[in-house]
């Protein structure tokens, strides 16, 4: 896996926090991530408050641990930035 800039492994999750100029930019980012996640059939746990997006990745069907699916999605998310 490549080097991740925003995502850090914490316990059994990859976690990242993103900050944007406003709510519209944050929501636009989330929309792009949703399309990536759907294509990969791997969906994040996330939250959004105004211009901030918090993302957590783990593979539920593997027992809620980090797998290659998480690293693949994290890398794709980082390429959006």
C-alpha positions, 0 to 999 in steps of 0.5 A: 500500500502507498503512503497515506497522508491523512489516514492514520491507523488507530486500533482497528480503524483507519481514521482521518479528519478533513476540513474544507472552506465551507459546508458545500465543499465538505458535502461535495467531497462526501458525494465524491467519496460516496461514489467511490465507496459504492463502486468498491462496495465498501462504505465508510463510517463518517460524520459531517459538521459544517466544514469538517468531515470525519472518516473511519474505515474498517472491514465489517465482514472481516470482524471490524479490522483494517484490511486491504479494502480499507487501504484501497478506499483510503488511497482513493479518497486521498487522491480526491484532495 
